[in-house]
Amino acid sequence: IYVPPFTLPGEYLVNLTARWTNLNSSYAGINTTSMLVNVTANPVIDLQDRIPPISEKSIQEGSADNVTFNITSIGNVNATNITFNCSSGMVCLNFTTWFTPSIISILAPNQTELANISIVVPSNFPAGHYNGTVLANATLTFDYAPIYITVPENMSWEQQPNNISREVIQGTGGNFGTIAVTNNGNVFVYLQIIQYEW
């Protein structure tokens, strides 16, 4: 017996009919009987296979962005009280995440809703490819999907002061000055200091 998707819960009477003919063609027979089929309530949610659907979301260190994803009710009754959680992986453990909406109260069968995960990558976070798991929980059902984030390289630095000028007397020594170099990016910066002869 095949029960089509989204069939409402309930008891359904199914008639089964058998027809036959004896081998010697002497009697054509028929028998009909009824059977009760109970279709139970089955709330089921389905997150898209991956977040984002293709490739990876690129987010610069020290920045925020969001990714939109789909959730669909594929059961035969309303999915209720759907909440989201970034549950495991580097994305969930090291980045700040939150979801909009934070809850979907009711999602009717065969309906799709859009949700957003907002992600903040901390400043100076190392460049690389990171993943995590987004979990959707609802009453009597759940689903999960992987999320993929790329943090691109940011090679930036600054120095203070920009230059140093001093009047010196030939043949003397001492401290000419101090330059503070700050790495503002997320990769190692190798600087080469060159002394110019005047």
C-alpha positions as CSV (number, residue, x, y, z in Angstrom):
1,I,0.0,0.0,0.0
2,Y,1.4,3.4,-1.0
3,V,0.5,6.4,1.1
4,P,1.2,9.6,-0.9
5,P,3.2,12.4,0.7
6,F,1.3,14.9,2.9
7,T,-1.6,12.5,3.4
8,L,-3.5,13.8,6.4
9,P,-3.4,11.6,9.6
10,G,-6.5,9.4,10.1
11,E,-7.9,6.0,9.4
12,Y,-8.6,5.1,5.8
13,L,-10.7,2.2,4.5
14,V,-9.0,0.4,1.6
15,N,-10.8,-2.1,-0.5
16,L,-8.8,-5.0,-1.8
17,T,-10.3,-7.0,-4.7
18,A,-9.0,-10.3,-6.0
19,R,-10.2,-11.7,-9.4
20,W,-9.3,-15.1,-10.7
21,T,-10.3,-17.8,-13.3
22,N,-9.9,-21.5,-12.7
23,L,-7.3,-23.3,-14.9
24,N,-10.1,-25.0,-16.8
25,S,-11.9,-21.7,-17.3
26,S,-14.9,-23.1,-15.4
27,Y,-15.3,-20.4,-12.8
28,A,-14.5,-16.7,-12.8
29,G,-14.0,-15.7,-9.2
30,I,-14.0,-12.5,-7.3
31,N,-13.4,-11.6,-3.7
32,T,-13.5,-8.2,-2.1
33,T,-12.3,-7.4,1.4
34,S,-11.7,-4.1,3.3
35,M,-8.7,-3.2,5.3
36,L,-8.3,-0.3,7.7
37,V,-5.1,1.8,7.2
38,N,-4.0,4.1,10.0
39,V,-1.9,7.1,8.8
40,T,-0.2,8.6,11.8
41,A,0.9,12.2,12.3
42,N,4.5,12.5,11.2
43,P,6.1,16.0,11.6
44,V,9.3,16.1,9.6
45,I,11.6,19.0,8.8
46,D,14.3,19.1,6.1
47,L,17.2,21.6,6.1
48,Q,18.9,22.1,2.7
49,D,21.8,19.8,2.1
50,R,24.6,22.3,2.9
51,I,24.9,26.0,3.9
52,P,25.6,27.9,1.6
53,P,24.2,25.6,-1.2
54,I,27.4,25.8,-3.2
55,S,31.0,26.8,-2.5
56,E,31.8,28.5,0.8
57,K,30.8,31.8,2.4
58,S,33.8,34.2,2.6
59,I,33.9,36.4,5.6
60,Q,36.9,38.7,6.4
61,E,38.4,38.5,9.9
62,G,36.9,41.2,12.1
63,S,33.7,41.3,10.0
64,A,30.2,40.0,10.1
65,D,28.0,38.5,7.3
66,N,25.0,36.2,7.0
67,V,23.9,33.2,5.0
68,T,20.3,32.4,4.0
69,F,19.1,28.8,4.0
70,N,15.9,26.9,3.5
71,I,13.9,24.8,5.9
72,T,11.0,22.7,4.6
73,S,8.2,20.8,6.3
74,I,8.0,17.5,4.5
75,G,5.8,15.6,7.0
76,N,2.0,15.3,7.0
77,V,1.3,17.7,9.9
78,N,2.6,21.1,11.0
79,A,6.2,21.2,12.2
80,T,6.1,23.3,15.4
81,N,8.5,25.3,17.5
82,I,11.4,25.1,15.2
83,T,14.6,26.5,16.7
84,F,18.2,26.7,15.3
85,N,21.5,26.1,16.9
86,C,25.1,26.2,15.6
87,S,26.1,23.0,17.3
88,S,29.6,21.9,16.5
89,G,32.7,22.6,14.5
90,M,35.1,25.5,14.2
91,V,32.4,27.9,12.9
92,C,30.2,27.2,16.0
93,L,33.0,27.1,18.6
94,N,35.1,30.1,17.5
95,F,32.7,32.5,15.7
96,T,29.7,34.4,17.1
97,T,26.5,33.2,15.5
98,W,22.8,33.9,15.8
99,F,19.7,33.1,13.7
100,T,16.9,35.1,12.3
101,P,14.1,34.2,13.0
102,S,15.2,32.6,16.2
103,I,12.0,30.4,16.2
104,I,9.5,29.4,13.6
105,S,6.3,28.6,15.5
106,I,4.4,26.7,12.8
107,L,5.5,25.4,9.4
108,A,2.7,23.7,7.4
109,P,3.3,20.6,5.4
110,N,5.0,21.2,2.0
111,Q,5.9,24.8,3.0
112,T,9.4,26.3,2.9
113,E,10.7,29.1,5.1
114,L,13.9,31.1,4.8
115,A,16.2,31.7,7.7
116,N,19.5,33.5,8.2
117,I,22.5,32.7,10.2
118,S,24.6,35.7,11.1
119,I,28.3,35.1,11.6
120,V,31.0,37.3,13.2
121,V,34.6,36.3,12.6
122,P,36.9,37.6,15.4
123,S,39.6,40.1,14.5
124,N,43.0,38.5,13.6
125,F,41.4,35.1,13.2
126,P,43.7,32.9,11.1
127,A,42.9,32.5,7.4
128,G,41.5,29.1,6.3
129,H,38.5,27.0,5.5
130,Y,36.2,26.2,8.5
131,N,33.0,24.2,8.9
132,G,30.3,23.6,11.5
133,T,26.9,22.0,11.9
134,V,23.6,23.9,11.9
135,L,20.9,22.0,13.9
136,A,17.2,22.6,13.5
137,N,15.0,21.2,16.3
138,A,11.3,21.0,16.3
139,T,8.6,19.1,18.2
140,L,9.2,15.4,17.5
141,T,11.7,16.0,14.7
142,F,15.1,17.5,13.8
143,D,17.6,17.9,11.0
144,Y,21.1,19.2,10.5
145,A,23.3,20.6,7.7
146,P,26.9,21.4,7.4
147,I,28.0,25.1,7.1
148,Y,31.2,26.2,5.3
149,I,33.0,29.4,5.9
150,T,36.3,30.7,4.4
151,V,38.3,33.4,6.2
152,P,40.5,35.0,3.5
153,E,44.1,36.2,4.1
154,N,44.4,39.8,5.3
155,M,48.0,41.0,5.1
156,S,47.9,44.5,6.6
157,W,50.2,46.3,9.1
158,E,50.9,49.8,10.3
159,Q,53.9,51.5,11.8
160,Q,54.1,54.4,14.3
161,P,55.5,56.9,13.7
162,N,55.5,57.0,9.9
163,N,59.0,58.4,9.9
164,I,61.8,59.6,12.2
165,S,64.0,62.7,11.6
166,R,66.9,63.6,13.8
167,E,69.9,66.0,13.5
168,V,73.0,64.1,14.4
169,I,76.7,64.9,14.7
170,Q,79.0,62.8,12.6
171,G,80.9,60.2,14.7
172,T,78.4,60.0,17.6
173,G,76.1,57.1,18.6
174,G,72.9,56.5,20.5
175,N,69.3,55.7,20.1
176,F,67.9,57.2,17.0
177,G,64.2,56.3,17.8
178,T,61.7,53.5,18.1
179,I,59.2,52.4,15.5
180,A,56.3,50.2,16.6
181,V,55.0,47.9,13.9
182,T,51.5,46.3,14.4
183,N,50.2,43.4,12.5
184,N,46.5,44.2,11.8
185,G,45.9,41.1,9.6
186,N,45.5,37.4,10.1
187,V,48.8,36.1,8.6
188,F,52.4,36.5,9.5
189,V,54.0,39.5,8.0
190,Y,57.7,39.4,7.4
191,L,59.3,42.8,7.2
192,Q,62.7,43.6,6.0
193,I,64.5,46.6,7.5
194,I,67.0,48.1,5.1
195,Q,69.5,50.7,6.1
196,Y,70.2,53.3,3.5
197,E,73.6,54.8,3.3
198,W,73.4,58.6,2.8
